Amino acid sequence: NADHLLEIYILEGSQKSALELANSSILSSSSQKALIGLYKHDPKTVVPLYQTLVNRTVSMGNGQAYRDAVEMILECRRLLKTANDTIIFNTMLDEVKVANRPKRKFMQYLAESGL
């Protein structure tokens, strides 16, 4: 399956193939997090990976998932260093908010975290 293939790509050091797989397949959360670890110094790549993971987590529709998603967003923000990175992050955050506006509890957790 896609998760096993991703693991092979990561072990072989084929980051480009791993990213292509992530863009064309649905990966488990743990595989998505492994890929995020590979790209943590590349905001243009890592922010969309976080966005996918956050939206998938929020779609679980429970309080713990919402809290986990907020923590992921905060984790993503901590990786960013430059003003351009912040622009990329803010765009992602706006898209997450629009996509999940009906989930009032999630929106509340975002507000409580200062996002």
C-alpha positions as CSV (number, residue, x, y, z in Angstrom):
1,N,0.0,0.0,0.0
2,A,1.0,3.7,-0.2
3,D,2.3,3.8,3.4
4,H,4.7,0.9,2.8
5,L,5.9,2.5,-0.5
6,L,6.4,5.8,1.3
7,E,8.6,4.0,3.9
8,I,10.7,2.5,1.1
9,Y,11.1,5.9,-0.6
10,I,12.2,7.5,2.7
11,L,14.7,4.7,3.5
12,E,16.1,5.1,0.0
13,G,16.4,8.8,0.4
14,S,14.0,9.5,-2.5
15,Q,12.3,12.5,-1.1
16,K,10.9,13.6,-4.5
17,S,9.2,10.3,-5.0
18,A,7.9,10.3,-1.4
19,L,6.3,13.8,-2.0
20,E,4.8,12.7,-5.3
21,L,3.3,9.7,-3.6
22,A,1.8,11.9,-0.8
23,N,0.3,14.2,-3.4
24,S,-1.3,11.3,-5.3
25,S,-2.3,9.0,-2.4
26,I,-4.0,9.0,0.9
27,L,-1.4,8.3,3.6
28,S,-1.9,7.4,7.2
29,S,-1.3,10.1,9.7
30,S,1.9,8.5,10.9
31,S,3.2,8.4,7.3
32,Q,2.2,12.0,6.7
33,K,4.1,13.0,9.9
34,A,7.2,11.1,8.7
35,L,7.0,13.0,5.4
36,I,6.6,16.3,7.4
37,G,9.8,15.4,9.2
38,L,11.7,15.2,5.9
39,Y,10.5,18.6,4.8
40,K,10.5,20.5,8.1
41,H,13.0,23.0,6.7
42,D,11.0,23.7,3.5
43,P,7.9,25.7,4.3
44,K,6.5,25.7,0.8
45,T,6.4,21.9,1.0
46,V,5.6,21.3,4.7
47,V,2.7,23.7,5.1
48,P,0.5,21.9,2.6
49,L,1.4,18.6,4.2
50,Y,0.3,20.0,7.6
51,Q,-2.9,21.4,6.0
52,T,-3.8,17.9,4.7
53,L,-3.1,16.3,8.0
54,V,-5.0,19.0,9.9
55,N,-8.1,18.8,7.7
56,R,-8.1,15.0,8.0
57,T,-7.8,15.2,11.8
58,V,-10.6,17.8,12.1
59,S,-12.9,15.6,9.9
60,M,-12.9,13.1,12.8
61,G,-15.3,15.5,14.4
62,N,-14.5,15.1,18.1
63,G,-12.9,17.4,20.7
64,Q,-9.7,15.4,21.0
65,A,-9.2,15.5,17.2
66,Y,-9.8,19.3,17.2
67,R,-7.2,19.8,20.0
68,D,-4.8,17.6,18.1
69,A,-5.4,19.6,14.9
70,V,-4.7,22.9,16.8
71,E,-1.5,21.5,18.2
72,M,-0.4,20.5,14.6
73,I,-1.1,24.0,13.4
74,L,1.0,25.5,16.3
75,E,3.7,23.0,15.5
76,C,3.7,24.1,11.9
77,R,3.9,27.7,12.9
78,R,7.0,27.0,15.1
79,L,8.9,25.7,12.0
80,L,8.6,28.9,10.2
81,K,11.4,31.5,10.3
82,T,10.9,34.2,7.7
83,A,8.2,36.7,6.8
84,N,7.5,34.8,3.6
85,D,7.0,31.6,5.6
86,T,4.5,33.5,7.7
87,I,2.5,34.5,4.6
88,I,2.4,30.8,3.5
89,F,1.3,29.8,7.0
90,N,-1.4,32.5,7.2
91,T,-2.8,31.4,3.8
92,M,-3.0,27.8,5.0
93,L,-4.6,28.9,8.3
94,D,-7.3,30.9,6.5
95,E,-8.1,28.0,4.2
96,V,-8.4,25.6,7.2
97,K,-10.7,28.1,8.9
98,V,-12.9,28.5,5.9
99,A,-13.1,24.7,5.3
100,N,-14.0,24.1,8.9
101,R,-16.1,27.1,9.8
102,P,-19.2,25.0,10.7
103,K,-17.2,23.1,13.4
104,R,-17.7,25.7,16.1
105,K,-15.8,23.8,18.8
106,F,-12.7,23.6,16.5
107,M,-13.0,27.3,15.8
108,Q,-13.2,27.9,19.5
109,Y,-10.0,25.9,20.1
110,L,-8.3,27.9,17.4
111,A,-9.3,31.2,19.0
112,E,-8.3,30.0,22.5
113,S,-4.8,29.2,21.1
114,G,-4.4,32.6,19.6
115,L,-4.8,31.5,16.0
